[in-house]
Amino acid sequence: MTVTATVQQKLQAVEHAIKGGEEMETLRDKMIAWRAKNGVTLEELAQRCGLTYVTVQRIESGKGHPTRTTVAKILTVINKKK
């Protein structure tokens, strides 16, 4: 199975976030900004990502520590071109 460059970039961002924590704030900020721009609720974002409401809410509030898979799911949704 070949991993695309986009997926590799997302995984590198996740690795950076896990190591330094800097990207977690950025992920949180991206989630908040994306939801505001698109008029999407936490519940809707969770559904689009295939995650639970609680998981998304905890990440956005800064209380959660998402796995690589969870970060990739969120980034896939919020970086998706219309």
Secondary structure as GFF3:
##gff-version 3
##sequence-region A 1 82
A	DSSP	alpha_helix	5	20	.	.	.	ID=ss1
A	DSSP	alpha_helix	22	38	.	.	.	ID=ss2
A	DSSP	alpha_helix	42	49	.	.	.	ID=ss3
A	DSSP	alpha_helix	53	61	.	.	.	ID=ss4
A	DSSP	alpha_helix	68	78	.	.	.	ID=ss5
###
